[in-house]
Amino acid sequence: MEPKGFWCLQLHAHLPFVRHPEFEDFLEEDWLYEAISETYLPLLSVFENLLKDNIDFRLTMTISPTLANMLADPLLQERYYHRLGKNIELMNKEMDRLQNARQFLPVAEMYRDTFYDCKGLWEKYNGNILKGFKNLQDLGKLEIITCCATHGFLPLMNNRKAQEAQIKTAVLDYERHFGRKPRGIWLAECAFEPGIDEILKAEGIRFFFLETHGILFASPRPRYGVFAPIFCPSGVAVFARDMETAHQVWSADSGYPGDPDYREFYRDLGYDLDYEYIKPYLHSDGVRRNIGIKYHRITGKVSLGDKQPYNPYNAREKAAQHAGNFLFNRTKQTEHLAGIFDRQPVIVSMYDAELFGHWWFEGPHFLNYIFRKMHADQNIIKPITPMEYLEKYEFNQVSTPAASSWGDKGYYEVWLNGTNDYIYRHLHKAAERMTEIAQKFPNSDGDLRRALNQAARELLLAQSSDWAFIESTGTMVEYAQKRTEDHIANFNTLYAQINENRIDVNFLANLENKNNIFPNIDYTAYK
């Protein structure tokens, strides 16, 4: 029996490219290692168990090119595996230490088992978990989409070739990892301006996602609001976020993640334990920092010192309850929409993937319970991918989406304001110069081609929207500034060497080793 409507879950998995082989360990590399243990491996485990239990699930997931390159990098794989081994060693010690602290023993046991599970799944794929996600895509359960090559904010690029290179490089890199071209894309920060869809069309992209008002303010006004896709004039389809599901899951104040029984993110063993005891599990500099292991629950609006012990069983029970509530609300929402539409509506829920597990520790359990309940308990709403919906409804309204993003206030202010506006004159000039040398040397080889390709890498890395975002939010500002400045400086040095026919092969080799993203990059994308 046909359902009355569909649920399209889109998880955006992205981290900026952070790789520092010149250091033994590096604070910002922890972003990747924490996300692997807390988000990517737990999600992969949930999906594989659903498959094993014959649960019919569907979702769409961005794996951004920067993230894919880090997950496939042997150095980062080795460093993560070493870190995981240290986590297991610590938790085995904790099991002994906590024998007489019964209120913390269950959570310590949970962490120990979780890390062992991560180790087993990691070893199953020999450290390259992209293979696991590719398997799910090949089986039709997961639609993996790409993103702008380095999460570049396209509307703030005043060079069309620079915009095109972000997409062309992403498509080429996606093929390297997943064996086919991507059918969908997540525009970095959902940032759109009319005309970008034409670039997507030229690269074979069939659909993308926008924030709610990107479709609601489209011209002409969409008949079905955000509950059906529209076609851009180019023919590329656009799906937009349903805000009701966003608030229920995203908000730490009014949404599920703020429940008192869930794990408290901001209290961490890196600060709680005796220094000499925890020191072997810190970085080589010995400075206290979060290590990703947390023994307390949210409790309520109390100080960190008053947080109560975390109970994994109670938290999972709460995740099951919240999954049931979420499904109940989606069925009621679907029944209402189906009563006024002449087609099956699609409810699009868009989230950062790292919300599930990293920020909201119980998030992967929540998704597991939703898919199981959706499969077994009702036939009103079923999961679907964008391509499946477009195959079901081939004809859709043609409309031009509005310029928009999913950042604060809905437009571009987060990435262009007084804290970060200085970077754009440098990015614009570098893009202009990259186009110049790509056209000047259209058929290069040898060291010249290597230098041109590395110049393209440095420009792409400088264009990452993450650096402007970090400067705007005021966190890790020094690192974000340094990354932008270093990549621009590297680019300008290469530009001068290329034009003056004096390529320093040692300098070039050092950059190729350090900033080794996109091994099959082709600088002629800028021609």
Secondary structure as GFF3:
##gff-version 3
##sequence-region A 1 527
A	DSSP	beta_strand	5	13	.	.	.	ID=ss1
A	DSSP	three_ten_helix	27	29	.	.	.	ID=ss2
A	DSSP	alpha_helix	30	35	.	.	.	ID=ss3
A	DSSP	pi_helix	36	40	.	.	.	ID=ss4
A	DSSP	alpha_helix	41	52	.	.	.	ID=ss5
A	DSSP	beta_strand	59	63	.	.	.	ID=ss6
A	DSSP	alpha_helix	65	71	.	.	.	ID=ss7
A	DSSP	alpha_helix	74	97	.	.	.	ID=ss8
A	DSSP	alpha_helix	105	124	.	.	.	ID=ss9
A	DSSP	alpha_helix	130	138	.	.	.	ID=ss10
A	DSSP	beta_strand	142	147	.	.	.	ID=ss11
A	DSSP	three_ten_helix	154	156	.	.	.	ID=ss12
A	DSSP	alpha_helix	160	178	.	.	.	ID=ss13
A	DSSP	beta_strand	184	186	.	.	.	ID=ss14
A	DSSP	three_ten_helix	188	190	.	.	.	ID=ss15
A	DSSP	alpha_helix	196	202	.	.	.	ID=ss16
A	DSSP	beta_strand	207	210	.	.	.	ID=ss17
A	DSSP	alpha_helix	212	216	.	.	.	ID=ss18
A	DSSP	beta_strand	230	231	.	.	.	ID=ss19
A	DSSP	beta_strand	237	240	.	.	.	ID=ss20
A	DSSP	alpha_helix	243	250	.	.	.	ID=ss21
A	DSSP	three_ten_helix	256	258	.	.	.	ID=ss22
A	DSSP	alpha_helix	269	272	.	.	.	ID=ss23
A	DSSP	alpha_helix	275	278	.	.	.	ID=ss24
A	DSSP	three_ten_helix	279	281	.	.	.	ID=ss25
A	DSSP	three_ten_helix	304	306	.	.	.	ID=ss26
A	DSSP	alpha_helix	312	340	.	.	.	ID=ss27
A	DSSP	beta_strand	346	352	.	.	.	ID=ss28
A	DSSP	three_ten_helix	353	355	.	.	.	ID=ss29
A	DSSP	alpha_helix	363	376	.	.	.	ID=ss30
A	DSSP	beta_strand	381	383	.	.	.	ID=ss31
A	DSSP	alpha_helix	386	392	.	.	.	ID=ss32
A	DSSP	three_ten_helix	408	410	.	.	.	ID=ss33
A	DSSP	three_ten_helix	413	415	.	.	.	ID=ss34
A	DSSP	alpha_helix	423	440	.	.	.	ID=ss35
A	DSSP	alpha_helix	446	462	.	.	.	ID=ss36
A	DSSP	alpha_helix	465	473	.	.	.	ID=ss37
A	DSSP	alpha_helix	477	499	.	.	.	ID=ss38
A	DSSP	alpha_helix	505	514	.	.	.	ID=ss39
A	DSSP	three_ten_helix	523	526	.	.	.	ID=ss40
###
